[in-house]
Amino acid sequence: MDFLRPSTWEEALAAKAAHPEAVPIAGGTDVMVELNFDRRRPPALIDLTRVAALGEWGTDGDELRVGAGVPYRRIIEELGDALPGLAMASRTVGSPQIRNRGTVGGNLGSASPAGDAHPPLLAAGAEIELASVRGTRRVPAKEFFVGPKRSVLAPDELIAAFRVRPTAGAEQFAKIGTRNAMVIAVCSFALVLDGAARRVGTGIGSAAPTPLRATAAEEFLAAELDWESRAPVPVAVAAEFARLVAAAATPIDDVRGTAAYRRHALSVLARRTLTWAWGGMR
Ligand SMILES: Cc1cc2nc3c(=O)[nH]c(=O)nc-3n(C[C@H](O)[C@H](O)[C@H](O)COP(=O)(O)OP(=O)(O)OC[C@H]3O[C@@H](n4cnc5c(N)ncnc54)[C@H](O)[C@@H]3O)c2cc1C
């Protein structure tokens, strides 16, 4: 197996163009598991860890641009205030070792329906920046996932960054697993309440072939919330929001849970996160 070690972003894009079958490796917390268990035997790996640009983040107008190689630990430590929903999700990923190595870019690259970074990115309306020697394009998170572990990433493309506008409001994330740490989500849910734009954003994980948004639930809640007075959310509104979130999912029965349990759990997470987020509006 060849091991390609670009040291600049341009070299990395050139390597991917010349070797589209080569598998990029960032933190390696997904790739190494696949190699160790012989589930994958690519002809080449492209090590992205020396590409400094991937580990950088900064503001671009009113957006935050976060390099694909920023690990969860730094999302929590450096971006916890600006991206609280993603930071909450990052705290639930694996263990300290996994959070030191694992990256949001790697989570996107794997495109697992259970990836914990995906619901907060969907809820926040993030865009994924993809690049190749042909140029750069921005794909809304809701269009990035096309099937279980499949995304719109072309063979010659790399994930450069994700871009998101920090929310003027509140963000929440909740995940159900069979224990508190080192657990793949049975289901997960992220919520964004943006008081300035009067927008509701949602993200559902582990309850459909891809991570997805509950758009009917978003539209319903945005119209029902009393954004002006911040009056408590009526019980019937919270219940209908929860019902619409559960209805958006298309879960399956598997070793981690049944479809019926996942639907029920999602409605509970939707109600809970709504209560927390509405109570914590900035
Ligand atoms: C013990 C353990 C616990 C875990 N717990 C969780 C958890 O709780 N929640 C969760 O969501 N995940 C979990 N994971 C999975 C994994 O840690 C995450 O998916 C992590 O985000 C992967 O990031 P990485 O940088 O290690 O990716 P890598 O393993 O380096 O790469 C993952 C995929 O993304 C591709 N890739 C990486 N970077 C790029 C790029 N810039 N452009 C294009 N493609 C790229 C790779 O080719 C590969 O297909 C766990 C893994 C382990 C081993």
The ligand as a Tripos MOL2 file, in Angstrom:
@<TRIPOS>MOLECULE
LIG
   53    58     1     0     0
SMALL
NO_CHARGES

@<TRIPOS>ATOM
      1 C1        -13.4910    3.8200   19.9090 C.3       1 LIG1
      2 C2        -14.2190    4.7010   18.9370 C.ar      1 LIG1
      3 C3        -15.2920    5.4620   19.3710 C.ar      1 LIG1
      4 C4        -15.9760    6.2850   18.4730 C.ar      1 LIG1
      5 N1        -17.0400    7.0260   18.9280 N.ar      1 LIG1
      6 C5        -17.7230    7.8020   18.0760 C.ar      1 LIG1
      7 C6        -18.8430    8.5650   18.5330 C.ar      1 LIG1
      8 O1        -19.2110    8.5530   19.7000 O.2       1 LIG1
      9 N2        -19.4890    9.3310   17.6150 N.ar      1 LIG1
     10 C7        -19.1080    9.3970   16.3080 C.ar      1 LIG1
     11 O2        -19.7250   10.1200   15.5250 O.2       1 LIG1
     12 N3        -18.0430    8.6870   15.8620 N.ar      1 LIG1
     13 C8        -17.3450    7.8930   16.6970 C.ar      1 LIG1
     14 N4        -16.2910    7.1660   16.2440 N.ar      1 LIG1
     15 C9        -15.9340    7.2310   14.8310 C.3       1 LIG1
     16 C10       -14.8420    8.2730   14.4890 C.3       1 LIG1
     17 O3        -14.0770    8.6120   15.6210 O.3       1 LIG1
     18 C11       -15.4660    9.5480   13.9100 C.3       1 LIG1
     19 O4        -16.2290    9.2620   12.7680 O.3       1 LIG1
     20 C12       -14.4070   10.6110   13.5900 C.3       1 LIG1
     21 O5        -15.0410   11.8400   13.3340 O.3       1 LIG1
     22 C13       -13.5540   10.2410   12.3780 C.3       1 LIG1
     23 O6        -12.6040   11.2830   12.2010 O.3       1 LIG1
     24 P1        -11.0940   10.9490   11.7800 P.3       1 LIG1
     25 O7        -10.4040   12.2450   11.6220 O.co2     1 LIG1
     26 O8        -10.4950    9.9770   12.7180 O.co2     1 LIG1
     27 O9        -11.3750   10.2670   10.3700 O.3       1 LIG1
     28 P2        -10.5020    9.2080    9.5430 P.3       1 LIG1
     29 O10       -10.6220    7.8620   10.1560 O.co2     1 LIG1
     30 O11        -9.1440    9.7240    9.2780 O.co2     1 LIG1
     31 O12       -11.3430    9.2440    8.1770 O.3       1 LIG1
     32 C14       -12.7060    8.8710    8.1540 C.3       1 LIG1
     33 C15       -13.2260    8.9440    6.7260 C.3       1 LIG1
     34 O13       -13.2050   10.2800    6.2540 O.3       1 LIG1
     35 C16       -12.3420   10.4080    5.1320 C.3       1 LIG1
     36 N5        -11.6830   11.6970    5.2910 N.ar      1 LIG1
     37 C17       -11.0350   12.1800    6.3820 C.ar      1 LIG1
     38 N6        -10.6570   13.4510    6.1670 N.ar      1 LIG1
     39 C18       -11.0670   13.7830    4.9160 C.ar      1 LIG1
     40 C19       -10.9750   14.9680    4.1160 C.ar      1 LIG1
     41 N7        -10.4250   16.1100    4.5690 N.pl3     1 LIG1
     42 N8        -11.5190   14.9370    2.8790 N.ar      1 LIG1
     43 C20       -12.1300   13.8150    2.4100 C.ar      1 LIG1
     44 N9        -12.2540   12.6730    3.1180 N.ar      1 LIG1
     45 C21       -11.7220   12.6600    4.3620 C.ar      1 LIG1
     46 C22       -11.4200    9.2040    5.1730 C.3       1 LIG1
     47 O14       -10.9470    8.8410    3.9000 O.3       1 LIG1
     48 C23       -12.3680    8.1480    5.7330 C.3       1 LIG1
     49 O15       -13.2160    7.6440    4.7190 O.3       1 LIG1
     50 C24       -15.5780    6.3460   17.1160 C.ar      1 LIG1
     51 C25       -14.4630    5.5900   16.6710 C.ar      1 LIG1
     52 C26       -13.7990    4.7750   17.5770 C.ar      1 LIG1
     53 C27       -12.6130    3.9660   17.0970 C.3       1 LIG1
@<TRIPOS>BOND
     1     1     2 1
     2     2     3 ar
     3     2    52 ar
     4     3     4 ar
     5     4     5 ar
     6     4    50 ar
     7     5     6 ar
     8     6     7 ar
     9     6    13 1
    10     7     8 2
    11     7     9 ar
    12     9    10 ar
    13    10    11 2
    14    10    12 ar
    15    12    13 ar
    16    13    14 ar
    17    14    15 1
    18    14    50 ar
    19    15    16 1
    20    16    17 1
    21    16    18 1
    22    18    19 1
    23    18    20 1
    24    20    21 1
    25    20    22 1
    26    22    23 1
    27    23    24 1
    28    24    25 2
    29    24    26 1
    30    24    27 1
    31    27    28 1
    32    28    29 2
    33    28    30 1
    34    28    31 1
    35    31    32 1
    36    32    33 1
    37    33    34 1
    38    33    48 1
    39    34    35 1
    40    35    36 1
    41    35    46 1
    42    36    37 ar
    43    36    45 ar
    44    37    38 ar
    45    38    39 ar
    46    39    40 ar
    47    39    45 ar
    48    40    41 1
    49    40    42 ar
    50    42    43 ar
    51    43    44 ar
    52    44    45 ar
    53    46    47 1
    54    46    48 1
    55    48    49 1
    56    50    51 ar
    57    51    52 ar
    58    52    53 1
@<TRIPOS>SUBSTRUCTURE
     1 LIG1         1 GROUP 0 **** ****
